[in-house]
Amino acid sequence: MTDEELQRFAGEKVRLVFAGRELTGKLVVGIESQLKVQAPYAIEWYDVDRSLGTNEMRLAAIHDAGAVKSIELLDVAKETADEIEDEADETQTPG
């Protein structure tokens, strides 16, 4: 992946494959990622701490855009709309 490709997803909820892991969260770039993890990019997600029963914010630094094997935008509103449309199609009576 190139810097230009990765920057198109800045601030968006994404699913990416990085360092052999698939992570889903917000892609953080620029000054925000520099301040948080001292890297040009980071992925921010929430993970459940089972011992405390709370959500904890996690950050993974991405030091090089080339380390990202794949990335896709997660459009929650579109996914929900598609699911509703599919369900409506399935429940309609033909004719």
C-alpha positions in Angstrom: 0.0 0.0 0.0 1.2 3.5 -0.7 1.0 6.6 1.5 -1.5 8.2 -0.9 -3.8 5.1 -0.8 -3.7 4.9 3.0 -4.3 8.6 3.5 -7.7 8.3 1.6 -9.0 6.4 4.6 -7.8 9.0 7.2 -10.3 9.2 10.1 -12.6 6.5 8.7 -13.7 3.3 10.2 -11.8 0.6 8.4 -10.8 -3.1 8.4 -7.1 -3.6 7.6 -4.6 -6.4 7.5 -1.4 -5.4 9.2 1.5 -7.4 10.7 -0.4 -10.6 10.2 -3.5 -9.4 12.0 -6.9 -8.2 10.9 -8.0 -5.1 12.8 -11.2 -3.1 12.7 -11.2 0.5 13.9 -10.4 4.2 13.1 -7.4 5.0 10.9 -5.5 7.8 12.6 -3.0 9.8 10.5 -0.8 12.9 10.6 -0.2 14.9 13.8 -2.7 12.9 15.8 -0.9 9.6 15.2 2.5 11.3 15.7 1.4 12.5 19.1 -0.3 9.3 20.1 2.2 6.6 18.9 5.1 8.5 17.2 4.2 7.0 13.8 2.7 8.4 10.6 -0.3 6.1 10.9 -2.2 4.1 13.6 -5.3 2.0 14.0 -7.4 2.7 17.0 -10.0 0.2 18.2 -11.7 -0.8 21.4 -11.1 -4.1 23.1 -13.0 -5.7 26.0 -10.9 -6.2 29.1 -12.5 -9.4 30.4 -11.1 -9.1 33.8 -12.6 -5.7 34.4 -15.6 -5.9 32.0 -14.7 -2.6 30.4 -13.8 -1.4 26.9 -10.2 -0.2 26.5 -8.9 1.9 23.7 -6.0 0.2 21.9 -3.6 1.7 19.4 -1.3 0.0 17.0 1.4 2.1 15.3 1.9 1.7 11.6 5.3 3.0 10.8 5.1 2.3 7.0 2.1 2.3 4.6 3.7 -0.6 2.8 3.2 -2.8 5.9 -0.6 -2.6 5.3 -1.5 -5.6 3.2 -5.2 -4.6 2.6 -7.7 -2.0 3.8 -11.4 -1.6 3.3 -13.8 1.2 4.4 -16.5 0.1 6.7 -19.7 2.1 6.0 -21.9 1.0 8.8 -24.9 3.0 7.5 -24.6 1.4 4.1 -24.2 -2.1 5.6 -27.4 -1.6 7.7 -29.3 -0.2 4.7 -28.2 -3.2 2.6 -29.3 -5.7 5.3 -32.7 -4.0 5.6 -33.2 -4.1 1.8 -32.2 -7.8 1.6 -34.6 -8.7 4.4 -37.4 -6.7 2.7 -36.8 -8.5 -0.5 -36.9 -11.9 1.2 -40.2 -11.1 3.0 -42.1 -9.7 0.0 -44.8 -11.9 -1.6 -44.2 -12.5 -5.3 -46.8 -11.3 -7.6 
